[in-house]
């Protein structure tokens, strides 16, 4: 199996301003902040979740720092698309405020591997410019940029340049006497030797990677296990124990590395274990699609296709070949279509031929359907335009209602403050329920509900009538009767109204929240899936959440 080489990427920084002290201070501020964030990710899941959910004021002087913290967390979680989105915002703000260091840090979180073709990342020329500008000032600052330049040259196989820069990195390691710098140098040296000389350099390369493992600070768990993976890679064979060790470490220390899963799928492909191969594939497929990581996805589809060829299951083999073709074409590798044609020629099994014929029939049917839909397109467009106008009118009514709601006094002031003590217990075994709930109980239920609303308990998934009744010291019969008599609505209707009003206000006032997926927004307010959230949102407002976000984003 061809193991994925994982180069250790350090944070990118710059010292491009005229005042080197300011740049050095800015570098230290961002570096210290992200180092502390990395330690938090490993050790404190609750704190990490809090930092990720915390809103960021994009107009504050700490906006870039706040966004970089979120990027650090998302990067470790393997959520590259969300990370890219926030990194681009951070880069834009840093550029507008002439924060070169912040801009370079944000650039480091953009996930595209091809630096030359990626329009969002700095070009290779930018890296050289920052390398020259950081030669004076903080040597640690310069070493960070130098390390990244070495990784760029390794990817391009420019070994003469790599050798020159490695010599400089070695000198800086001696000068700084920093374990992280030594770790980076030894890792780079090991990779350079093995990529350039192959098995002829195995002893030297292995010696350098051992030194890197020894020098890696033990709290830097991700870098430590990447170094162990590179040591396994140097062995030139599949090390199942090593792969399982890395997956266990990623779960324990709250980080994610797709290479571990592609490697374990490759291992089980080689031994012909289809069940375990599919198990790990199902864990990682959607993650790769969401992150647009088509290279690893193609790698795994190829294993699955070849696996089913070994098992003489040609229909499944062709299925995964076609998936491989689809994502290969997304990367511009159009020659993979020939692989499909070869596969169809080689396998004349009945199952494969039936599948191909069925696909042709489906394509014909889809062509006929497309012509029919084209004829109805104009009518659909007219209807859609009318619906959009109606939805916009409804949107304006919602905004007007939200603005008026700000001027109304809080609900808590409308409740008599006779006794704020919530009753500790009311028998939940009573069989007879009175027709009219006593005034004192009404007041206490109202006060209790108001407290739960202020604490935003309605955002929790377990905010149900049975739980709320228990929190208020009553039973579901009394609570249901209270809602019927006093609020003229059911408890589920009350919960839906609170959640949708919260979303409307949050989307109106929080630009970052608008960038969440519908699934993420649904989970934020207590729903398990986006479909339920969209259905309830439409029922409450008359428009879809996507339309509401689109309209609110148009506002200045």
N, C-alpha and C positions, 0 to 999 in steps of 0.2 A: 504494500500500500504506500502511496505517496503521501507522506505526512505534510500537513500545512506548516510552513515555517512562520513562527511568530516572533517578529522582531520587537524588542522592548522599546516602546515609544515613550520618550520623556516629554514633559510639558514644554511647549514652544514659547519663547519669550523674546523680547527685543530691547535694545537700548539705543533707539534711533534719535531721541531728542537732543537738543543742544545741552540741556542741564543733566549731566550723567547722574548726579546725586538724586534728582527727582526720579529718573528712570530706575535706578537701583533700588530706591525705596519702594517704588511701585511694584517692581519685580518681587521684592521680599514680601510685600503685602499679599499679592496674589498667590505666591508660592506657599507661604505659611497657611493661608486660608484653605487652599486645596489639599495640602498635606493633612491638615486637621480634618477636612471632609473625608479624605480617604480612610483615616483611622476610625472615624465615626461609622462609615459604611461597614467596616469589618466588625465593629463591636456593638453598635447600638442601632438596631433595626427601627425602633420607635422614633428615635431622634432623626434618623435618616428620612423616614417617611414624613416627619414634620417639616424638615427642611425642603423636601420636594414639593409639598403642598402649600408652603408658605407663599403668600402673594408678594410680588416684586413691583415696587414703584419705578416704572421705567424712566421717570423724570428726576429721580434722586441721584445724588452723587455716587451712591453705592449700587446703582442698577447693574453695572457690568459685573461686579463682584457677586451679587445675588444670582444673576443668571449663570455665571460660571460654576457656582456651587451646584445648581440644578443640573448643569451639563455633566459635571463630574459624576453625580449619582446616576443619571440616565446612561452615561457611558459604561459604568460598571454593571448596570442592569442589562446592558445589551440592547437598549431601546434607541437605536441609532437614528431613526427618523425624527423622534421627538427631540433628541439631543441636537441634531442638525438644525432643527427649526429654531431652538433657543440660541444656539451658537451664532446663527446668522443675525439674529436680533442684537446679540451682544457685540458682534463685529460692527454692526451699523452704528450703534450708540458710541462705541469706542472710537470709531473713525470720526464721528461728528464732534467728539470732545478732544480729539488729538491724543487719545490714550493709546499710544503705540503698543505698550506692553499688554494692556487689556485686549487689544485687537489680535495680538499674536497668540495669547492664551486661548481666545475664542476660536481662532483658526485651527488650533490643535485638536479641537473636538469635532471638526467636520470629518465624516467617516469615509469619504471617497478615497480609494487607495491610489488611483492614478493622479498624481499631483499635476502632471503636465496638462491633462485634458479637463480637469475639474475647475470650472470657472469660478466656483465659490471660494476655493483655497488660494493661498499665495502661489505664485509661480516659482519655478526653480530659481529664477533671477532674484526674486524677493528674498529667498533664503540666503543667497550669496551676499546680498546687500546687508541683511541683518547680521550675517556672520562678520563682515568687515566692520560694521558700526559697533559691535560689541567687543572688539579687541581691546578697547580701553575701558576702564571701569572695573566692575565686579567680575573677577575671573569665573566665579560660579555661574554668573549670568552668561558669559561667553561659552562656557562648557556645555550648557543646555542647548544652545543654538548649534554648536559644533556637533553634538551627539545626533541631532536631527539631520544635519547635513550628511553625516556618515550613513545613516539609514537610507537617505535618498540615493546616495551613490551605490550602496549595496543593492538596492532594488534595481538600479540601472546597470549593475554589473560593471561599473567603472572602477576596477580594482586598483588601478594606479592612484586614482584620487583617494580611494578608501585608505590605502597604505599611508599616504601623506597625512590625511586627517587623523588617522589612528595614532600616528607618532605624536601629533600635537595633543591629542586627548590623553595619551600616556604621560606627557610632561605636565599637563594640568592636574592629572590624578596625583602625581608625586607632590605637586605644589600645594594642592588643596588637602591632600590626605583625607579624603572623604570616602566613606564606604560605598555610598550610592554611585559616586563617580567611578571608583574602581570596578564596581559591579557592571556599570555600563561599558567600560573599556574591555573587560574580560569577555563579556557577552559578545560584543561586536567583533573582537579578535577571533573568537571561536567560530562565529558564523562566516567571517571573511575567509578563514583558512579552509573550512569545509566546502564552501561554495566554489572556491577557486581551484582547490586541489582534490576534492572528493575523498575517497577512501585512503589515498596516500597520506592524508593529513589527520587521520582519525585520532591518533594518539595525542598529537599536539592540540587538536581542537577539543578533545575530551578533557585534557588537562586545564585548558582555559575555562571551559564551562564549569569545571569543579571549583576553580578559583572564584568564578562569578557567584556560584551557589554559596560558597563560604563567606563572601563579602556582602551578600545581600542582607540588609537589615531585616530581622525576623518579623517585624510588624508589617513589612511590605509583602503581604501574602500573595497578591496577584503576580508581582514580579518574581517572587520566589518559585511559584509553581510553573510559571512560564519557563524559567531557567531549567527546572526539572524536566519539563516537556522537551526542551531543546536537547537535553542530555539523552532522553529516550530516542529522539529523532536521529541523533548521531549514531545510535546503535544499528540503524538500518533495518529494523524489524518491528513488528507490532508488539508493544508491551501492554497487555490488557490491564495488568495490575497498576501500571503507571497512569493509564487513561482513567481508570476507575478512581484512583487516588485524586486526580485533578478534579473530576466531577464532584466527588465528595467534598473537596476543599472549596469549590465554587459555591456549593450549597451552604457550607458552614460559614464562609466569610462573605456571603451576600454579593458575589460577583458572577458574571456570566462570560463564558468563552466558547464561541461556536466551534472552534477547532477541536475541543475535547469530544464533542458529539459527532462531528464528521469523522474523527479518528476511530471512535468506537463502532460506528456504522461500518467503516472500512474493515475493521477487525472481524466483525461478525459476518460480513460478506465473504471474506477470505476463507472462513471456516464453514461457510454454507448454512449459517443459522438464520433462516428467514424470519422466524418469530421475533428474535431479539433485534435483528436489523430493522424490522418494521416498527418495533416498540420505540427505539431511540429516534427513528426517522419521524414518527408522529409527534414526538416531543419538540422537534426542532424545525419542521417544515414551515409552519405558519410564522415562526419567528423570523426565519430567513426571508420569507415573502414580504412581511411587514417592513423589514429593514432593507429590502431591495438588495439582499446579499445573494445575487444570482450565481456567483462563482461557486460558493459552497453548495448551493442548491443543485446546480448542474452536476457537481461532483457526487452528491448523494444519489441523484436520479440515475446516474450512470452505474453506480454500484447496484442499485435495485434492479435495473434492467438486466445487467449481466448475471445477477443472482438468479433471476427467473429463467434466464436462458439455461443455466446449469441445471435447474430443476425441471426443464422441459415444459415450462408454463409460458408458452410463447405469447399468449394474449396479454398477460400481465407485463411481460417483457416489452412488448410493443407499446403498451400504455405508458410505461415510464420513459421509453425512448421518445415518445411524442411530447411528454412533459419536458424532458431535457431539451428537445428541439425548440419548444416555445420560449423557454428562458434563455437559451443560447442565442436565439434571434434578437432578444432584447439587448444582448451584449454585442450584437453585430456579427455573430459567428454564423453566417448564413450557410456555410459549407456543411453544417450538421444535417441539412435536409438530405444530402446524399447518403448519410448514415442510415436514415429512415428507409430510403429506397433499397439499400443493400439488405437491410434487415427483412424487408418485405419479400425480397427475391429469395433469400436463404430459407426462410421459414414458410413452408407451404402447408403448414398444418391447417386443419379444418377450422379451428378456432380463430386463427389469424385472418384467414380469408373471409370468414363470416363477419368479423369485426370491421374489416376494411369495406366490405360491401354495404354494411349497415351505415357506416360513416358517409359513404357516397350518397346513400338515400337521404340521410339527414341533411347533407349539404344542398341537395336538390330542393328538399322541402323548405329549407331556410331561405333559398333564393326566391322561391315562389312567395314565401311569407314576406320577404323584404320588399318585393314589388307591390304586394298588397298594402303593406304599411306605408310605402311611399305615397300611394294614392290618397291615404287618409291623413297624411302629414299636415296638409294645409288646414284641415278642419281642427286637428289636434292643436295646431299652433294658435288658432283663434281662441279656442277654448282655454288654452293655457294662459294666454294674455289676459283674458277676463279674470281668471282665477288669481293671477298674480296681482292685478289691480285690487281685487277684493282682499287678498291677503295683506297687501301694503296698507290698505285702509284699516284693517284689523290691527296691524302692527302699530300704527299711529295711535289708535285707541288704547292699546296696552301701555305705550310709553306715557300717554297723558294720564292714565290711571296711576302708573307708578309715581309720576311727579306729584300728583294730588295726594297720594298716600303719605309722602314725606311730610306734608303740612298737617296731617292729622295727629292728635295726641296719642301717645302709646296706649295700648290696650290695658296695661296694668293700672293706669290712672283711672280707668272707668270701672274698676272693680272695688267695691267697698272694702276697706281695710279693717274689718271687724276682728278677724282672727285668721292669721296666716298659717296656723298649725294644721298640717294635713293629717286627717285621722289615721291612727296607726293601724286599725283593723276594723273591718266590717265583715260580719259572717258571710262567707261565700257559699254557705250550705242552705241559706234560707230558700224555701220553696215558693213562698208568696211574695211577689214584687208589687209594692204599692203603685197605684195608678199615677200619683203625683209625687215627685221627689221633693222632699222637704227643702225649704229655702236655705237652711244652714248647709245642707249637703251640696246644694247647687253652688253656693258661694265657694265652698271648699274645693269642689271639683274644678270650678273655673279658675281659682287661684293656682291649684296644682298644675292644670294644663298650661296656664300662663308661664309658670316657672319652667316647665318642660320646653315650651316654645322658645323662651329666652336662651335656654341652654342648647337649643337646636337639636334636641333629642330626636326630632322627627327625621333627621338625616340618617339615622341608624337603620340598618336592614331589619332589626328586630323590633321596630316601633310598631307594635300590634296592640289590638284592644286588650288582650289578656295581660300583656306586659305593662301597659299603661295603667290598667285597672289596679294591678298589684302595686305599682309605684304610688298611686293615689290612695291606697288603703281601702279600695272598694271592690266591687265585682263587675263583671262584664254586663250583667243585666242592668244595674244602675247606670253604668257608663253609657250603654246603648240608649236607655230611656232619656238620659240627660241630653244627648246629641239630638234625639228625635224631637224633644220638647223645646229645648233652648236654642239650639243652633239650626234646627230644621234641615239637618243633613245627617248622613251616616258617618261613622268613624273613618272608613276608607276614603270617603269624599273629602273629609276634613284633612286627612293626611296628604292626599294628592294636592289639595289646594295650597297647603303650607310648602310642600316641596317645589311645586311649580313656581310659586311666588318667589321662593329663595333663588331658583335658577334664573328667573327673569331679572331680578336685581343684580345677581352676581355677574351674569353675562353683560349687563348694561355697564357695570362699573369696573370689571376686571378684564383687561385686554388679554392677559395670559390665559385666563380660564376659557376664553373664546377659542383658543387654539387646541383645546382638548378634543379628543374624539368623542363621538356620542356615547360610546361604551364607557369611557372614562367619566363623563358627566353623569351618566346613569348610576354608576357605582358611587360617585361622590354623594348622591342624594338618597342612597339606600336601595336602588333597584339592581337586580342581578344582570339584566341585559338591556341593550339599547332599544330593542323592539318595544318592550314594555314602557320605557321612558317616552319614546316618540309617540306611542298611542295615547298615553295619558296627557302629554304636552298638547297634542292636537285637540283632544277633547276639552281641555281647560281653556285654551287660548284661541282655537280656531285656525292656527297656522302651525307649520312644522318648526322644530328647533333650528334646523339648518337655515330656513328662510329668515327666522328671527336674527340669527347670528350674522347672516349676510347683510341684512338691513342695518343692524346696529354698527357693523364695521364701516358702513358708508358715512356715519356721522363724524363730524370733525372732533 
